[in-house]
Amino acid sequence: MKILYPFQDISLKTRKDEEWRVVPGYEGLYEISSEGRIKSLERQVIVLNRAPKPIAERILKLQCRSKKNNAIGDELFTIMVTLYSDGVSYHYSVGRLVYHAFIAPFDLNDKSIIISYRDGDGRNLRYSNLFATNFSDLSNSSYERGRYISKLRKPVSQFDTDGNLIAQYASIYEAGRLNGIKSRSICEVALGGSQLYKGFVWQGGHAKKLKRGKLLKKINAENDPSFSQGILNSDVDTGSSLSLTSGNLEGERWKDFPAYEGLYKISNYGRVRALRKISEGKLQKWYPERIKRLTESNKKNVVPGTKTTLTTTLCKSQKKKTLHVARFVYSLFVKPFDINDASMRVYYKDGNPHNLYYKNLMLKNAAWSINNNKVSGQDSHNNKNGKEN
C-alpha cells in the first residue's frame, strides 16, 4: 500500500520530526506520536492459570471512517483506534488523542469539544493541523469555507415592529453573526416561523417593504388562545391592559417602573412599555420601543378556565425578574405602599384580574379576604369583591 499519510505507516521506525508521548490513561500500554501514529508497547500479558504471554512492540493499524459531504461532493474522514485496558476495549478518534497529548489536555468524554482539522482533511493527524472548537463554530466555519450548504445561505431582511427596514443581509448566517444572535433561530422565523425574534421582524429575501398581510396572519395566530397557553396578545376583556398598540390609550399616563428607570415604564392601565435601548455586552444591538405582552401567573390548583393575575418579566444587567403588574399600578397611581409586603394584597373591584385599570384596584390585608369570605360564603378567589394579587 502506498503511504500517503503518516497514520498508514505501520513500521516501527520513527519518522522525521516525529515525537512520541504516552496515551493519557494508558501508561505502559500505548504511545501516540505527533503524526497521529499509535504504538502498542512491549509488555507481558498475564492469562489465568498460564504463563505470562509476551507481546511485541508494534504500530497499530488505524481505522479510516468516511462520510459523504453533500455540500461539495467530497468525503469527510475520521481516523479511529481501539485501545484495550484490563480486557475492556475503548474506541477513540485519534485526532482527539493527538490534541490531548501534544496541544492541551481536555476531557476526552466531553462531546461538546470537537477537534477539527485546519486543512479540512481528517486524515492529516499532525498536531499542528488540529484545533479545538464546538459544533456551532464548526458549522459557521464550514459555511464560510463553502463546505456546508443550508438555508442559512438565503438572504434575509430585518425590520422593526413598525415595519421600517433596518438592514438587509446577504445570508441568514451573516445576519446572526453581525447581530450576535442565533442564525438558526432567524432562519426558523424568517422561513415559515413566527417572523418575530429578538424584538425584530425577519423576512426572507431582500425585501424593502414588510409583507404586513403575512405578519398580521402570524399575529392573529398568536392571539388564538390555543397558540400559547397563558400568553395574552390581544385586546380582550378590558381593551386596555392587554392592548399591544403602540399609541397611548384614552387618558393613559406613564411612569417609570421602579428600579428599572430608563428601561421600562408602566401605565395607569397596567400596560408595560419596554423603552428603546442598546443591549449590553460586546455585541451591542438596538432594541425598538414596544409594549410588552403580559403573562398569566402560574398558580397551582387553579380551576381550568379561571383567570389568574398578570405578570411581566423585566431584564436589567442581564438578570430577569417576574413581577405582578397590579401591585405596581396601585402603588404608582393610587397610593404608595411596600411592594414587598406580602401581607398587603391587591384586589379587583369587578373580580376580573385582567382589568388592571388603576380605578379597578383596591389594597387590602390578607385577613380581609378571609373575613370577606366568611361574610359572602364564597371562595376568596371568586368573591364579589374580586380576586387577589
BAKE-169518 format. One record per residue (C-alpha): residue in three letters; x, y, z. Coordinates in Angstrom, 1 decimal. Layout:
% BAKE-169518
residuo, px, py, pz
ALA, X, Y, Z
...
***
This chain:
% BAKE-169518
residuo, px, py, pz
MET, 0.0, 0.0, 0.0
LYS, 1.3, 3.4, -0.9
ILE, 1.7, 5.6, 2.2
LEU, 0.0, 8.9, 1.6
TYR, -0.5, 9.8, 5.3
PRO, 1.7, 9.0, 8.4
PHE, -1.1, 7.0, 10.1
GLN, -0.8, 4.5, 7.2
ASP, 2.8, 3.8, 8.1
ILE, 3.0, 0.8, 10.5
SER, 6.8, 0.4, 10.5
LEU, 8.5, 0.9, 13.9
LYS, 11.0, 3.3, 12.5
THR, 10.4, 6.8, 13.8
ARG, 9.6, 9.3, 11.1
LYS, 11.3, 12.6, 10.6
ASP, 10.4, 15.2, 13.3
GLU, 8.1, 12.6, 14.9
GLU, 7.8, 12.7, 18.7
TRP, 6.2, 10.1, 20.9
ARG, 4.2, 10.6, 24.1
VAL, 2.2, 8.4, 26.4
VAL, -1.5, 8.0, 25.5
PRO, -3.3, 9.6, 28.6
GLY, -4.7, 6.9, 30.8
TYR, -2.8, 4.1, 29.1
GLU, 0.7, 4.4, 30.7
GLY, 2.9, 1.4, 29.9
LEU, 0.4, 0.2, 27.3
TYR, 0.3, 2.7, 24.4
GLU, 2.2, 5.7, 23.0
ILE, 1.0, 8.2, 20.4
SER, 3.1, 10.3, 18.0
SER, 2.9, 13.9, 16.9
GLU, 2.0, 12.5, 13.4
GLY, -1.0, 10.5, 14.7
ARG, 0.5, 7.1, 14.8
ILE, -0.1, 4.8, 17.8
LYS, 2.3, 2.3, 19.2
SER, 1.4, -0.7, 21.3
LEU, 4.3, -1.1, 23.8
GLU, 6.2, -4.3, 24.5
ARG, 4.8, -6.0, 27.6
GLN, 3.6, -9.2, 29.2
VAL, 0.0, -10.2, 29.5
ILE, -0.9, -12.4, 32.4
VAL, -3.5, -15.0, 31.4
LEU, -5.3, -17.0, 34.2
ASN, -3.5, -20.3, 35.0
ARG, -1.0, -19.7, 32.3
ALA, 2.5, -18.3, 32.0
PRO, 2.8, -14.6, 31.1
LYS, 2.4, -14.1, 27.4
PRO, 4.9, -11.6, 25.9
ILE, 3.6, -9.0, 23.4
ALA, 6.0, -7.4, 21.0
GLU, 6.0, -3.7, 20.3
ARG, 4.1, -2.7, 17.2
ILE, 2.4, 0.1, 15.4
LEU, -1.4, -0.3, 15.3
LYS, -3.4, -0.3, 12.1
LEU, -6.0, 2.5, 12.4
GLN, -9.5, 2.5, 11.0
CYS, -10.4, 5.2, 8.5
ARG, -14.1, 6.1, 8.5
SER, -15.6, 8.3, 5.8
LYS, -18.9, 10.1, 5.3
LYS, -20.1, 11.9, 2.2
ASN, -20.2, 15.7, 2.3
ASN, -23.3, 16.5, 0.2
ALA, -22.4, 20.2, 0.2
ILE, -19.4, 19.9, -2.0
GLY, -19.4, 16.2, -3.0
ASP, -16.3, 15.1, -1.2
GLU, -15.6, 12.8, 1.7
LEU, -15.2, 13.6, 5.4
PHE, -12.7, 11.4, 7.1
THR, -12.2, 10.4, 10.8
ILE, -9.4, 8.1, 11.9
MET, -10.3, 5.8, 14.8
VAL, -8.4, 3.4, 17.1
THR, -9.4, 0.7, 19.6
LEU, -7.4, 0.5, 22.8
TYR, -7.6, -2.2, 25.5
SER, -7.2, -1.9, 29.2
ASP, -7.9, -4.8, 31.6
GLY, -9.6, -6.7, 28.8
VAL, -12.0, -3.9, 28.1
SER, -12.0, -2.2, 24.6
TYR, -12.3, 1.6, 24.2
HIS, -12.8, 3.5, 20.9
TYR, -11.3, 6.9, 20.2
SER, -10.9, 9.5, 17.5
VAL, -7.1, 9.6, 17.0
GLY, -7.3, 13.4, 16.4
ARG, -8.6, 13.9, 20.0
LEU, -5.8, 11.8, 21.4
VAL, -3.1, 13.7, 19.5
TYR, -4.6, 17.1, 20.6
HIS, -4.8, 15.9, 24.2
ALA, -1.1, 14.7, 24.2
PHE, 0.6, 17.5, 22.2
ILE, -1.5, 20.6, 22.4
ALA, -3.7, 20.8, 25.6
PRO, -5.3, 18.2, 27.8
PHE, -9.1, 18.1, 27.9
ASP, -11.9, 15.8, 28.9
LEU, -12.0, 13.1, 26.2
ASN, -15.6, 12.3, 27.1
ASP, -16.8, 15.8, 26.7
LYS, -18.6, 15.6, 23.3
SER, -19.2, 19.4, 23.2
ILE, -15.4, 19.8, 22.5
ILE, -14.8, 19.0, 18.8
ILE, -11.3, 18.5, 17.4
SER, -11.2, 19.6, 13.8
TYR, -8.6, 20.0, 11.0
ARG, -7.2, 23.2, 9.6
ASP, -6.9, 21.9, 6.1
GLY, -10.3, 20.1, 6.3
ASP, -8.6, 16.7, 5.9
GLY, -9.4, 14.3, 8.8
ARG, -6.5, 12.0, 7.6
ASN, -3.9, 14.7, 8.4
LEU, -3.4, 14.0, 12.1
ARG, -0.2, 16.1, 12.6
TYR, -0.7, 18.1, 15.8
SER, -0.2, 21.4, 14.0
ASN, -3.2, 20.7, 11.8
LEU, -5.6, 20.3, 14.8
PHE, -7.7, 22.9, 16.6
ALA, -10.4, 22.7, 19.3
THR, -13.9, 24.1, 18.5
ASN, -17.6, 23.4, 19.2
PHE, -20.5, 22.4, 16.9
SER, -21.8, 26.0, 16.4
ASP, -18.4, 27.5, 15.5
LEU, -17.5, 24.5, 13.3
SER, -20.8, 24.9, 11.4
ASN, -20.1, 28.6, 10.8
SER, -16.5, 27.9, 9.8
SER, -17.6, 25.2, 7.3
TYR, -20.2, 27.6, 5.9
GLU, -17.6, 30.3, 5.3
ARG, -15.3, 27.8, 3.6
GLY, -18.1, 26.6, 1.4
ARG, -18.2, 23.1, 2.9
TYR, -21.7, 23.5, 4.3
ILE, -24.9, 24.4, 2.4
SER, -28.1, 25.1, 4.2
LYS, -31.0, 27.6, 4.4
LEU, -28.6, 29.9, 6.3
ARG, -27.3, 30.9, 2.9
LYS, -30.5, 32.6, 1.9
PRO, -30.8, 36.4, 2.1
VAL, -32.9, 38.0, 4.8
SER, -34.2, 41.5, 5.7
GLN, -34.6, 43.0, 9.1
PHE, -37.5, 45.3, 10.1
ASP, -38.5, 47.0, 13.4
THR, -42.0, 46.3, 14.7
ASP, -43.4, 49.4, 12.9
GLY, -42.4, 47.9, 9.6
ASN, -39.3, 50.1, 9.0
LEU, -36.4, 48.5, 7.2
ILE, -33.3, 48.3, 9.4
ALA, -30.9, 46.2, 7.3
GLN, -30.6, 43.6, 4.5
TYR, -28.2, 40.7, 4.7
ALA, -26.6, 38.5, 2.0
SER, -27.4, 35.5, 4.2
ILE, -29.2, 34.5, 7.4
TYR, -25.8, 33.4, 8.8
GLU, -24.4, 36.9, 8.3
ALA, -27.5, 38.4, 10.0
GLY, -26.9, 36.2, 13.0
ARG, -23.2, 36.9, 13.2
LEU, -23.5, 40.7, 12.8
ASN, -26.3, 40.9, 15.4
GLY, -24.8, 38.5, 17.9
ILE, -27.8, 36.2, 17.8
LYS, -28.6, 32.7, 16.7
SER, -28.7, 32.3, 12.9
ARG, -30.8, 29.2, 13.1
SER, -33.5, 31.0, 15.1
ILE, -33.6, 33.8, 12.5
CYS, -34.0, 31.0, 9.9
GLU, -36.9, 29.5, 11.7
VAL, -38.9, 32.7, 12.0
ALA, -38.0, 34.1, 8.6
LEU, -38.7, 31.0, 6.6
GLY, -42.1, 30.0, 8.0
GLY, -42.0, 30.6, 11.7
SER, -43.4, 33.5, 13.7
GLN, -41.3, 36.2, 12.0
LEU, -40.8, 37.9, 15.3
TYR, -37.4, 37.3, 17.0
LYS, -35.4, 39.4, 19.5
GLY, -37.8, 42.3, 19.0
PHE, -37.4, 42.4, 15.3
VAL, -39.3, 41.2, 12.3
TRP, -37.3, 38.9, 9.9
GLN, -38.4, 38.4, 6.3
GLY, -36.7, 36.1, 3.8
GLY, -35.2, 37.7, 0.7
HIS, -34.0, 41.3, 0.0
ALA, -37.3, 42.9, 0.9
LYS, -37.7, 46.7, 1.0
LYS, -41.2, 46.6, 2.5
LEU, -42.6, 44.3, 5.1
LYS, -45.3, 41.9, 3.9
ARG, -47.8, 43.1, 6.6
GLY, -50.5, 40.7, 5.4
LYS, -48.4, 37.7, 6.3
LEU, -47.2, 39.3, 9.5
LEU, -50.8, 40.0, 10.6
LYS, -51.7, 36.4, 9.9
LYS, -48.9, 35.3, 12.3
ILE, -50.0, 37.8, 15.0
ASN, -53.6, 36.7, 14.7
ALA, -52.5, 33.1, 15.1
GLU, -50.6, 34.1, 18.3
ASN, -53.8, 35.8, 19.6
ASP, -55.6, 32.4, 19.4
PRO, -55.6, 31.1, 23.0
SER, -54.7, 27.6, 21.6
PHE, -51.4, 29.1, 20.2
SER, -49.7, 29.6, 23.6
GLN, -51.5, 29.0, 26.8
GLY, -51.1, 31.8, 29.3
ILE, -49.7, 34.4, 26.8
LEU, -52.1, 37.2, 26.2
ASN, -51.6, 39.2, 23.0
SER, -55.0, 40.7, 22.0
ASP, -57.4, 43.3, 23.2
VAL, -59.8, 41.0, 25.2
ASP, -61.9, 41.6, 28.2
THR, -60.8, 45.1, 29.1
GLY, -59.4, 46.5, 25.9
SER, -56.7, 48.1, 28.0
SER, -54.0, 46.2, 30.0
LEU, -53.8, 43.6, 27.2
SER, -53.6, 46.0, 24.3
LEU, -50.3, 45.9, 22.4
THR, -51.0, 49.1, 20.4
SER, -48.0, 51.5, 20.4
GLY, -50.1, 54.6, 20.8
ASN, -51.5, 55.8, 24.1
LEU, -55.0, 54.8, 25.2
GLU, -57.5, 57.5, 26.2
GLY, -56.4, 59.1, 29.5
GLU, -53.3, 56.8, 29.7
ARG, -50.5, 58.1, 31.9
TRP, -47.0, 56.6, 32.2
LYS, -44.4, 56.4, 35.0
ASP, -41.0, 54.9, 35.3
PHE, -41.1, 51.3, 36.5
PRO, -39.4, 51.4, 40.0
ALA, -35.8, 50.1, 39.9
TYR, -36.0, 50.0, 36.1
GLU, -35.8, 53.7, 35.2
GLY, -34.7, 54.3, 31.6
LEU, -35.6, 50.7, 30.7
TYR, -39.4, 50.2, 31.3
LYS, -42.5, 52.3, 32.0
ILE, -45.9, 51.3, 33.4
SER, -49.2, 53.0, 32.8
ASN, -52.4, 53.5, 34.8
TYR, -54.0, 50.9, 32.6
GLY, -51.4, 48.3, 33.6
ARG, -49.6, 48.3, 30.3
VAL, -45.8, 47.9, 30.4
ARG, -43.6, 49.6, 27.8
ALA, -40.0, 48.5, 27.1
LEU, -38.1, 51.6, 26.1
ARG, -35.6, 51.8, 23.2
LYS, -32.2, 50.7, 24.3
ILE, -28.8, 49.4, 23.2
SER, -28.1, 45.9, 24.6
GLU, -25.3, 45.3, 27.0
GLY, -22.1, 43.3, 26.2
LYS, -19.6, 43.3, 23.4
LEU, -22.2, 42.8, 20.6
GLN, -24.4, 45.9, 21.1
LYS, -27.8, 45.7, 19.4
TRP, -30.6, 48.3, 19.1
TYR, -34.0, 47.3, 20.5
PRO, -37.0, 49.4, 19.4
GLU, -39.7, 50.6, 21.9
ARG, -42.6, 48.2, 22.3
ILE, -45.5, 47.2, 24.6
LYS, -44.7, 44.0, 26.4
ARG, -47.1, 41.1, 26.4
LEU, -48.4, 40.2, 29.9
THR, -48.4, 36.7, 31.1
GLU, -50.8, 34.9, 33.5
SER, -49.1, 33.8, 36.7
ASN, -48.5, 30.1, 37.1
LYS, -50.6, 29.5, 40.2
LYS, -51.2, 25.9, 41.3
ASN, -54.6, 24.3, 41.8
VAL, -56.4, 26.8, 39.6
VAL, -59.7, 25.7, 38.2
PRO, -59.5, 25.3, 34.4
GLY, -60.7, 28.4, 32.5
THR, -60.2, 30.6, 35.6
LYS, -58.2, 33.7, 35.0
THR, -55.1, 34.4, 37.1
THR, -53.2, 37.6, 37.8
LEU, -51.0, 39.2, 35.2
THR, -47.2, 39.4, 35.4
THR, -44.4, 40.8, 33.4
THR, -40.7, 39.8, 33.2
LEU, -38.2, 42.6, 33.2
CYS, -34.5, 42.4, 32.5
LYS, -31.7, 44.5, 34.0
SER, -27.9, 43.8, 33.9
GLN, -28.7, 40.5, 32.2
LYS, -30.9, 39.4, 35.1
LYS, -34.6, 38.6, 34.7
LYS, -37.3, 39.1, 37.3
THR, -41.0, 38.4, 37.1
LEU, -43.3, 40.9, 38.8
HIS, -47.0, 41.2, 39.5
VAL, -48.2, 44.3, 37.5
ALA, -51.3, 45.2, 39.6
ARG, -49.2, 45.9, 42.7
PHE, -47.1, 48.4, 40.9
VAL, -50.1, 50.1, 39.2
TYR, -51.7, 50.6, 42.7
SER, -48.5, 51.9, 44.3
LEU, -47.8, 54.4, 41.5
PHE, -51.2, 55.6, 40.5
VAL, -53.4, 55.1, 43.6
LYS, -51.4, 55.1, 46.8
PRO, -47.8, 54.1, 47.6
PHE, -47.2, 51.0, 49.7
ASP, -44.5, 48.5, 50.3
ILE, -44.5, 46.3, 47.2
ASN, -42.6, 43.5, 49.1
ASP, -45.1, 43.4, 52.0
ALA, -46.8, 40.0, 51.3
SER, -49.5, 40.8, 54.0
MET, -50.9, 43.5, 51.7
ARG, -52.7, 42.3, 48.6
VAL, -54.3, 44.0, 45.6
TYR, -57.9, 43.0, 44.7
TYR, -60.1, 43.8, 41.7
LYS, -63.4, 45.5, 42.2
ASP, -65.0, 43.9, 39.2
GLY, -63.5, 40.5, 40.0
ASN, -61.5, 40.5, 36.8
PRO, -57.7, 40.1, 37.3
HIS, -57.1, 41.1, 33.8
ASN, -58.6, 44.6, 34.4
LEU, -55.5, 46.5, 35.7
TYR, -57.0, 49.9, 35.4
TYR, -56.0, 51.8, 38.5
LYS, -59.6, 52.7, 39.5
ASN, -60.4, 49.0, 39.5
LEU, -57.8, 48.1, 42.1
MET, -58.0, 48.1, 45.9
LEU, -55.5, 47.3, 48.6
LYS, -56.4, 45.1, 51.5
ASN, -54.6, 43.0, 54.0
ALA, -54.7, 39.2, 53.8
ALA, -57.2, 39.0, 56.7
TRP, -59.7, 41.0, 54.6
SER, -60.0, 38.2, 52.1
ILE, -60.7, 35.6, 54.9
ASN, -63.3, 37.8, 56.6
ASN, -65.0, 38.7, 53.4
ASN, -65.2, 35.0, 52.5
LYS, -67.0, 34.3, 55.8
VAL, -69.5, 37.0, 55.1
SER, -70.1, 36.1, 51.5
GLY, -69.9, 32.3, 51.9
GLN, -67.8, 32.1, 48.8
ASP, -64.2, 31.3, 48.0
SER, -62.0, 34.3, 48.4
HIS, -60.7, 33.9, 44.9
ASN, -64.2, 34.2, 43.4
ASN, -66.0, 36.6, 45.8
LYS, -68.0, 39.5, 44.5
ASN, -65.2, 42.0, 45.5
GLY, -62.7, 40.4, 43.2
LYS, -59.7, 38.2, 43.1
GLU, -56.4, 38.8, 45.0
ASN, -52.9, 39.5, 43.8
***
